[in-house]
Structures are given as C-alpha cells and as structure tokens.
C-alpha cells in the first residue's frame, strides 16, 4: 500500500501545479498517463488494471472521440494479432517444426558460424510460417534447446547461443512489418502514418541486415571463447526420423497454403488477416486446434495495447502534446543534421532505459518527437529513427519483451545480456547515423 501511495506523488503535483499552463482536462490526462507509466514500469499495479484505469481517465478527460480512443480493438490489426496467436498455437501443437528442422541442424551446424547462419535463415523463414513473434521465438528456442541437449553442449555455451537466438530475432523482426505484428503495427498506429509492407522493406530490410551482421561480429568477438566450445561437440543424429502420418501431411498442406497466400498478399490482393483466419479455421476442422487453445490469446496484452495505442491520439486531441513538446522545439537544431539525429537517439534511448517497455516508450516519445520535427523532415524518417533507437537497443532484460521471455525461461542470464548491452548501444547509434542514414540517402528518401 505504501509503494502504491508513493506513485501518486508526482501525478498529484501535476494536478496541483498544472505545468505548461495546462487546463483541468489536460492536467488530468497528463497525471493519469504519468501514474500509469509508473505502474507499468514498476509492476506495482497489475498491467491489466492500470491499462483499464488509463482508458477510463482518457474517456472522461481526454476530449477525444471514443472511437479514436478504441481505434485499436476496432481495427483489422487487432483481428490479425488475435488470429496470429491462434494460428501459431496450431503450429506449436503440430510439433512439425521440430521434426522437420532437427535433421538440418545436425547436418549443417558443424561449427558456431554455420549454426549462426542457420539461425538467421530459420528466423527469416519462420516469419512467414509463424506470424506471432512471441510464439515464433518460443518454438525456435525449444527446437534449438533440444538440439543443444542432444549434442551435450556445455551449459555456458548453450546460454550464450540461446541469447544470440533471442537477441538477433529482434533485428530480423525489424526488416518487415510481418516481422513483429504487434510492435511494428503499434509503431504505425502510434505515429498515425500508413506504410505499406513494400515501403517498410525498402526503408529497413537492407540496412537492418547490415546492422545484423555487424552485431553478429561484435557478439562473436565478445563471446568467442564460449562459442568455440560448440565446435568440439559430437553432432551425430542418434534418433531415427519418424515418417509423417496422413494427419501430419494434411497439417503441412494447411500451414503451407496459409503461409504461401499470406506471403504473396501483395500479388493476389486478399487480406492477410482473412488468410490467417481461414488457415486457423481449417486447423480446427483437422482437430489441430481445439476450443481450449483459444486461451493462448493474451487478453491482458490486448488491453495493454489498446491503452498504449490510445496515448498519442488522446495527447493530440486534448492539446497536451502541443503544450508540452512545443517548449522543447528550441532545443533542437533548425536543420535535420547529424546533431539533430543524435539528439533523437539520446532522447529515445534514455527514456527507453527508464520506461523499459518498447511500446510504452514509443507511445510517449514518438508523438512528441514528431511534433518537434514537424515541417523539418519527412515524418517517416523520424518514425524509423525512434523505432530503431528504442527497439534494437537494450541493457537489461525488461528493456525488450523478447529478451525478457528468454531470460525469464532461464535460457540465459542477465549477466550475459549486460555483457553485450554496452556494445549494442554503440552499434545502434552508429547504425542509425552511418548505416540506415546512408542507405536512405542512396534510395533518395533522405
């Protein structure tokens, strides 16, 4: 109770002092947002309850049309996320991923470099097979973990390689919108900018792959001793490969049908959401999915996303963003140069280190930075700079949900993360300034 009361101090002073000449409604919006962010960051109040609280406050004081506040649950993205959970659960139930990939790991993963290349290929291809990012990394980690145990890999080396599996998946998920349906669509929703899949790939795919390889080189240099132990393991496959049953074959057809149609959405014009729904329904008909599997849908996360997505809209409609961030415009240079970009990186990373959650940080930082840079540069560039600075960077487990999942499942330690974090900080800043920016110049969008 005492901790909860302490969280009320800052919001109380916002209501009392009304900084930046806020009116009553604006001060309540700001106080509620600050209080909710404190609850989200510290975990003092359950994320579901704190998200509901924020939505209620936004409805009462936000001066925002209710349909705009609840834009996310009324959107196609919401439906896509729900069915991506269900479809991914079906793939997990089939156990096909493990049976089909095990042989390739034993055959081609003869040293840690080849294994890292295999991981890269699996991460990229699995985007089209398992649409939900959390399910994808969990399924891949189960397969890789069983493989490591099969070759009796040293525990320390297992930890390092599992960390790379989780860490590098974050970078691959940045190459296309499909990479992380939740986070990447959240970015577009918060920024209120429409970007087609092809446009995203044009801006992000090539520089992100270059960034990926630089991060991989740095990773190898830091953990070289632990990685070399992998090369000494015996990789003979002892278990016989079981033949696929008729039901397995039907499941492969259903999954392949869904994946191919979903991956070629731009060619046939059918909605990817509709395709995943049809694929999920077919899984129910083939008894790959059951009614109880619907519990795989994370209701708490969906409510949290609804609240997070509404922040930018309410801050804009209520005029709170204009009042706050207009005071910081003078702190930024007049021209969009290296210093301007560096300041955005510093602001984004600093707030991310404090707030932890990628979604929370994007919800807070992005509307303000877009307002400050209005008329200075194409907003798409600002969106991607903030996105990279926040989502590719972490120091502690809670700075990335994907890293937190792996750490929470005790696949790698916090010490391993912290050992790589400082180098990653430099790589992210360098990447934005000298990889992404140069690429954007080359394609003529900078």
C-alpha distance (Angstrom), angle and dihedral (degrees) to the residues before:
residue distance angle dihedral
X1 . . .
X2 3.83 . .
X3 3.84 91.0 .
X4 3.81 90.7 50.2
X5 3.79 91.6 50.6
X6 3.81 90.4 51.2
X7 3.82 89.7 58.0
X8 3.82 89.0 61.2
X9 3.83 94.8 61.7
X10 3.81 99.4 82.5
X11 3.84 94.9 41.1
X12 3.83 88.9 49.2
X13 3.82 91.6 55.6
X14 3.80 90.4 48.1
X15 3.81 89.6 55.1
X16 3.81 91.3 44.4
X17 3.82 99.6 44.9
X18 3.81 101.1 29.3
X19 3.83 95.6 -151.6
X20 3.84 121.4 -147.2
X21 3.83 88.3 26.3
X22 3.80 93.2 -73.7
X23 3.78 120.3 179.1
X24 3.80 121.2 -128.4
X25 3.81 96.0 -88.6
X26 3.80 93.2 46.7
X27 3.80 92.7 50.1
X28 3.82 90.5 51.5
X29 3.82 90.5 49.0
X30 3.81 91.5 50.4
X31 3.81 94.6 43.4
X32 3.80 91.8 49.0
X33 3.80 91.4 48.3
X34 3.82 93.8 49.1
X35 3.81 91.5 46.5
X36 3.81 92.4 49.1
X37 3.81 92.7 47.6
X38 3.82 89.3 52.1
X39 3.81 89.3 51.3
X40 3.81 92.5 46.4
X41 3.80 92.4 48.3
X42 3.81 98.8 44.3
X43 3.80 98.9 33.1
X44 3.82 90.4 -135.7
X45 3.81 89.4 133.8
X46 3.81 121.8 37.6
X47 3.82 110.2 -96.0
X48 3.82 91.8 -126.5
X49 3.82 93.5 54.1
X50 3.81 93.7 43.3
X51 3.82 90.9 49.5
X52 3.81 91.7 50.6
X53 3.82 89.2 48.3
X54 3.81 91.2 53.4
X55 3.81 92.5 48.9
X56 3.81 91.2 50.5
X57 3.80 91.4 50.2
X58 3.79 90.9 47.9
X59 3.82 90.8 51.4
X60 3.80 92.1 50.8
X61 3.82 101.7 39.3
X62 3.81 106.0 13.2
X63 3.81 98.2 90.1
X64 3.80 85.3 -145.0
X65 3.84 128.1 130.2
X66 3.78 107.0 -101.0
X67 3.80 91.5 -127.8
X68 3.80 88.2 59.8
X69 3.81 91.9 50.3
X70 3.81 89.9 51.4
X71 3.77 95.2 37.8
X72 3.81 92.6 122.9
X73 3.85 100.4 57.7
X74 3.82 88.2 45.0
X75 3.82 92.7 52.6
X76 3.80 132.8 92.8
X77 3.81 88.5 -120.2
X78 3.81 89.2 66.0
X79 3.81 91.4 54.5
X80 3.81 91.0 45.9
X81 3.82 91.9 52.6
X82 3.82 92.6 48.1
X83 3.81 93.4 50.9
X84 3.80 93.1 41.2
X85 3.83 86.6 61.9
X86 3.81 90.4 49.8
X87 3.82 95.2 44.7
X88 3.83 91.5 47.1
X89 3.81 89.7 51.1
X90 3.80 88.7 54.6
X91 3.80 91.2 53.5
X92 3.79 89.6 48.7
X93 3.82 90.7 50.4
X94 3.82 91.5 52.0
X95 3.86 92.9 60.5
X96 3.82 85.3 -151.8
X97 3.79 95.6 126.4
X98 3.78 92.2 62.3
X99 3.83 95.0 44.8
X100 3.79 94.1 47.6
X101 3.82 98.5 43.6
X102 3.81 103.5 39.4
X103 3.82 94.5 80.3
X104 3.81 93.1 51.5
X105 3.79 92.3 52.3
X106 3.82 91.9 53.6
X107 3.80 93.2 42.6
X108 3.80 102.2 44.3
X109 3.81 105.5 22.5
X110 3.81 94.5 82.8
X111 3.83 94.4 141.0
X112 3.78 136.6 13.3
X113 3.83 93.4 -99.2
X114 3.81 91.9 55.3
X115 3.80 89.7 44.0
X116 3.81 90.9 53.7
X117 3.82 89.4 50.2
X118 3.82 89.5 50.1
X119 3.81 89.4 50.4
X120 3.81 89.6 51.6
X121 3.82 91.7 51.4
X122 3.82 92.6 46.1
X123 3.80 92.3 48.3
X124 3.79 92.3 51.3
X125 3.81 97.4 43.9
X126 3.80 93.6 43.6
X127 3.82 89.8 61.5
X128 3.81 86.9 74.2
X129 3.81 94.6 42.3
X130 3.81 102.7 42.1
X131 3.81 109.2 32.9
X132 3.81 98.1 -172.3
X133 3.84 110.6 80.7
X134 3.82 96.2 -150.5
X135 3.81 93.1 48.9
X136 3.81 90.3 45.5
X137 3.80 95.7 55.3
X138 3.82 92.7 43.1
X139 3.82 92.4 51.9
X140 3.82 92.6 46.1
X141 3.81 91.6 47.3
X142 3.82 91.8 52.5
X143 3.82 90.2 52.5
X144 3.82 94.0 46.2
X145 3.82 92.7 43.5
X146 3.82 92.1 53.5
X147 3.81 89.3 47.8
X148 3.83 91.2 52.6
X149 3.79 91.2 49.7
X150 3.82 89.5 48.3
X151 3.81 91.6 56.5
X152 3.83 91.1 40.3
X153 3.78 94.6 -123.4
X154 3.80 117.8 -171.0
X155 3.83 111.7 -94.3
X156 3.82 94.2 -122.9
X157 3.80 91.8 52.0
X158 3.80 90.3 46.5
X159 3.78 89.3 54.1
X160 3.81 92.9 50.8
X161 3.81 95.0 47.4
X162 3.80 93.1 44.6
X163 3.79 87.9 52.0
X164 3.81 89.9 54.3
X165 3.81 90.4 49.3
X166 3.80 90.8 56.7
X167 3.79 97.0 36.4
X168 3.80 96.6 48.1
X169 3.82 92.1 46.3
X170 3.82 87.3 66.8
X171 3.81 89.8 60.0
X172 3.81 94.4 46.6
X173 3.82 90.2 49.4
X174 3.81 87.7 60.2
X175 3.82 94.3 62.4
X176 3.81 95.9 78.5
X177 3.79 140.4 7.6
X178 3.81 89.8 -109.2
X179 3.81 88.4 58.8
X180 3.79 91.8 81.1
X181 3.79 112.2 6.3
X182 3.80 93.1 -171.7
X183 3.80 102.6 43.5
X184 3.80 98.4 35.1
X185 3.79 94.2 46.8
X186 3.80 88.4 45.5
X187 3.79 88.5 57.1
X188 3.81 91.7 53.7
X189 3.79 92.6 43.8
X190 3.81 94.2 49.4
X191 3.81 92.9 46.1
X192 3.81 91.3 44.3
X193 3.81 89.5 -135.7
X194 3.80 125.2 131.7
X195 3.80 114.3 -138.2
X196 3.81 122.2 175.3
X197 3.80 119.7 -136.2
X198 3.82 91.5 -110.6
X199 3.82 91.5 51.6
X200 3.81 91.5 49.7
X201 3.82 90.6 50.5
X202 3.82 90.2 47.8
X203 3.82 91.5 54.9
X204 3.80 100.2 36.3
X205 3.83 117.0 20.5
X206 3.83 102.9 75.6
X207 3.84 99.0 39.0
X208 3.81 91.0 43.9
X209 3.81 91.3 54.4
X210 3.82 89.5 49.9
X211 3.82 88.1 48.4
X212 3.84 88.5 48.6
X213 3.82 92.9 56.1
X214 3.81 93.4 46.5
X215 3.82 89.5 50.9
X216 3.83 89.2 47.6
X217 3.82 91.5 51.9
X218 3.80 90.5 50.0
X219 3.82 90.2 47.7
X220 3.82 91.5 52.2
X221 3.80 91.9 49.6
X222 3.82 92.3 50.5
X223 3.82 97.9 43.7
X224 3.82 100.4 27.8
X225 3.81 95.3 125.0
X226 3.82 93.8 53.6
X227 3.80 92.6 42.9
X228 3.80 94.0 54.3
X229 3.80 91.1 59.9
X230 3.83 87.0 67.9
X231 3.83 90.3 63.4
X232 3.81 90.8 62.5
X233 3.84 95.4 57.7
X234 3.81 123.8 110.0
X235 3.81 107.7 -115.7
X236 3.83 102.2 -172.9
X237 3.80 112.1 139.0
X238 3.80 105.7 -129.1
X239 3.82 101.9 176.9
X240 3.80 118.9 78.7
X241 3.78 116.6 -119.0
X242 3.81 111.0 -109.6
X243 3.79 118.7 -132.2
X244 3.79 116.8 -112.0
X245 3.80 114.8 -104.9
X246 3.81 123.3 -134.5
X247 3.80 89.3 -101.6
X248 3.82 89.9 51.9
X249 3.79 89.6 52.3
X250 3.81 91.7 51.0
X251 3.80 90.0 48.5
X252 3.81 90.2 51.9
X253 3.82 89.7 51.7
X254 3.83 91.9 50.2
X255 3.81 93.3 47.3
X256 3.81 93.1 43.4
X257 3.82 91.7 47.5
X258 3.80 91.0 51.9
X259 3.79 95.0 43.2
X260 3.82 95.6 48.6
X261 3.81 93.6 47.7
X262 3.81 91.7 44.5
X263 3.82 92.9 48.7
X264 3.84 92.0 48.9
X265 3.80 95.4 46.6
X266 3.81 91.9 125.8
X267 3.82 90.9 56.6
X268 3.81 102.0 49.0
X269 3.81 97.5 28.9
X270 3.81 96.7 -134.8
X271 3.79 116.5 137.9
X272 3.80 114.9 -98.4
X273 3.79 87.5 -141.0
X274 3.81 91.4 58.4
X275 3.80 90.9 47.7
X276 3.82 93.7 52.7
X277 3.83 90.0 46.9
X278 3.82 90.9 53.1
X279 3.81 91.2 46.3
X280 3.82 90.8 50.8
X281 3.83 92.0 48.4
X282 3.82 90.6 51.1
X283 3.81 88.7 52.4
X284 3.81 88.8 56.3
X285 3.82 90.7 51.1
X286 3.81 90.6 51.6
X287 3.83 90.2 47.1
X288 3.79 91.5 -119.0
X289 3.80 85.9 122.9
X290 3.80 128.0 40.5
X291 3.79 132.1 -166.7
X292 3.81 91.0 -102.3
X293 3.82 89.0 59.8
X294 3.81 88.5 71.3
X295 3.80 87.2 80.4
X296 3.83 86.5 75.9
X297 3.82 87.2 80.9
X298 3.80 106.7 98.4
X299 3.83 104.4 -133.4
X300 3.81 92.5 179.8
X301 3.80 90.6 56.0
X302 3.81 92.2 48.7
X303 3.81 91.6 52.7
X304 3.81 89.8 46.8
X305 3.81 90.3 50.4
X306 3.80 90.7 49.7
X307 3.80 89.9 54.6
X308 3.82 94.2 42.7
X309 3.82 92.7 48.6
X310 3.79 91.6 50.7
X311 3.83 95.5 56.3
X312 3.79 97.8 80.7
X313 3.79 93.7 45.3
X314 3.81 94.9 48.3
X315 3.80 92.6 44.6
X316 3.81 88.4 52.9
X317 3.82 99.1 42.5
X318 3.81 92.4 46.1
X319 3.80 92.0 48.8
X320 3.81 91.4 -123.7
X321 3.82 93.7 123.4
X322 3.80 92.3 53.5
X323 3.80 92.4 51.0
X324 3.80 95.5 48.2
X325 3.78 105.6 36.8
X326 3.81 97.5 37.7
X327 3.81 85.3 71.5
X328 3.81 90.6 61.4
X329 3.80 98.7 48.7
X330 3.80 92.1 91.7
X331 3.82 91.0 56.7
X332 3.83 91.0 65.5
X333 3.83 123.2 75.8
X334 3.80 118.3 -102.6
X335 3.82 93.0 -121.4
X336 3.79 127.7 57.3
X337 3.79 97.5 -116.3
X338 3.82 138.9 136.3
X339 3.80 92.4 -72.8
X340 3.82 91.3 50.9
X341 3.82 91.5 52.0
X342 3.81 91.9 44.7
X343 3.82 90.7 53.3
X344 3.82 90.4 52.3
X345 3.82 89.3 50.1
X346 3.81 92.5 50.1
X347 3.83 93.5 47.3
X348 3.81 92.8 46.5
X349 3.81 96.1 45.8
X350 3.81 94.1 43.3
X351 3.79 94.4 52.4
X352 3.80 90.2 43.3
X353 3.81 90.4 55.3
X354 3.81 88.9 54.0
X355 3.82 101.3 38.2
X356 3.80 96.4 38.3
X357 3.79 100.7 -163.9
X358 3.80 116.4 95.2
X359 3.79 91.4 -146.0
X360 3.78 94.3 48.4
X361 3.80 91.7 48.0
X362 3.80 93.1 48.3
X363 3.81 90.2 48.0
X364 3.81 91.3 53.8
X365 3.81 102.7 34.9
X366 3.80 104.5 36.8
X367 3.85 101.0 59.8
X368 3.81 90.7 48.2
X369 3.81 96.5 46.7
X370 3.81 90.7 46.2
X371 3.80 89.6 52.6
X372 3.83 92.9 48.1
X373 3.82 92.4 48.8
X374 3.81 96.0 43.5
X375 3.81 109.6 136.6
X376 3.82 92.0 7.2
X377 3.81 101.3 83.7
X378 3.81 142.4 -5.9
X379 3.84 105.1 -72.5
X380 3.82 91.2 -136.4
X381 3.82 89.4 68.1
X382 3.80 90.9 50.8
X383 3.81 90.6 49.2
X384 3.81 92.7 53.1
X385 3.81 95.0 43.2
X386 3.82 91.5 53.7
X387 3.82 90.4 42.5
X388 3.83 93.3 53.8
X389 3.81 93.9 43.0
X390 3.80 91.7 51.7
X391 3.80 105.4 33.1
X392 3.82 102.4 37.9
X393 3.78 93.3 47.4
X394 3.81 132.2 77.8
X395 3.79 139.8 148.3
X396 3.81 102.0 176.5
X397 3.83 130.5 32.5
X398 3.82 95.2 -104.5
X399 3.82 90.6 59.9
X400 3.83 89.8 77.3
X401 3.79 128.8 30.5
X402 3.81 91.8 -147.7
X403 3.82 92.0 52.6
X404 3.81 89.2 44.7
X405 3.83 90.7 55.1
X406 3.80 92.3 54.1
X407 3.79 93.6 43.2
X408 3.82 91.2 45.3
X409 3.81 90.3 53.4
X410 3.83 88.1 52.3
X411 3.80 93.2 -118.9
X412 3.81 90.7 132.8
X413 3.80 136.1 4.5
X414 3.80 131.2 -110.6
X415 3.82 88.0 -117.2
X416 3.81 89.8 63.1
X417 3.81 90.3 52.1
X418 3.81 93.3 47.4
X419 3.81 90.8 48.9
X420 3.83 90.7 58.8
X421 3.83 98.1 34.5
X422 3.84 101.0 80.8
X423 3.82 92.1 50.4
X424 3.79 90.2 47.1
X425 3.81 89.7 53.5
X426 3.81 90.2 58.3
X427 3.81 92.3 43.6
X428 3.82 92.6 52.0
X429 3.81 93.4 49.7
X430 3.82 91.2 44.5
X431 3.81 90.8 45.8
X432 3.80 94.5 54.2
X433 3.82 93.8 45.9
X434 3.81 100.4 40.0
X435 3.81 109.6 17.7
X436 3.80 108.1 32.9
X437 3.81 94.6 32.7
X438 3.82 93.5 49.5
X439 3.82 90.5 47.3
X440 3.79 91.1 50.5
X441 3.79 88.5 50.6
X442 3.81 91.1 50.9
X443 3.82 93.1 52.7
X444 3.80 90.9 45.3
X445 3.82 101.0 -116.1
X446 3.81 98.1 109.9
